[in-house]
Amino acid sequence: MGWVVVLGGGPLFVSHRRGSTVCIDLGTFSVRVLLDEALYHQIDLAAGGPAPFLLLGSDGPTTEGLRAEFPDRQAVEG
């Protein structure tokens, strides 16, 4: 569990686990699908190994905002 942070550049995923902070640049991933559901937004990321994904609550970023941050995605309305 963590946060998606945008500080004027690409989005970052930040989490705290086992006493240390982890920061992953999400700009290095391409987005396969942006799924817009009633309770959450799911962002499926393309990677060389197992495909990671992000789940964001529907009260978080807007779908339009996510599309702006992840422009290479395919949007799927849920």
N, C-alpha and C positions, 0 to 999 in steps of 0.2 A: 504494500500500500504506500502511496506517495502522492506527489503533486506534479502537475504539468505547469511549468513556468515559462513565460515568454517575456524576455527582457529586451525587446527591440531587435532580436535576431531570431533564429529558429527556436522551436519549442524544445525544452529540456524536461526530462523526467527526473525528479529529485525524491529520494527516499532515505530513511534513516533505519539502519538495521545493524544489529550486533555492535552497537557503539560507534559506528562510523556512518558518514553520509555518502550516499552513492548518487552520482549525477551522470545521466546518459543523454547524449545529444540525439534527439529524435530526428534531426535533420539528416542523419546518415541513413535512415531507413526510408524506403518508399512505402507508400500506403496502398494496400490492395483494395480495401473496402472501408467506407465510413457508413456504418449502420446506424440509422436514426430510429430508435425505439421510443415507446411512450415513457419509460422510466429511466432510460440510460442511452448514451451514445457509445457505440463500440467502434474502435479504430483498429483494424487488422493491419499489421505491419508485415512487409515482406523482408525476410532475412535468409541467410544461407542455411541456417539450421531450423529448429522448431520455430514456428511463426509466433512471435509475441503479439499481444494485443493490449489495448488500453480500454478500460471501462470508466466512463465519466458519467456522473449523475445528471439527470435531465435538468436539474437546477444549476448546473455548471455552465460552461461556455455554450453559446448558441451554435446551432448547426451551421449558420452562415459564417460565424467566426472560425469554426473548425475547418470549414472548406477553404477559408482564406489562409489558414496556417498550414494545411495539408493539401495543396492545390493539385497534386498528381493522383488523387484518390478517385475511386468510383463511388459515388453516393448511392446508397440504397435506402429508400424510405421504408420504415418498418410499420 
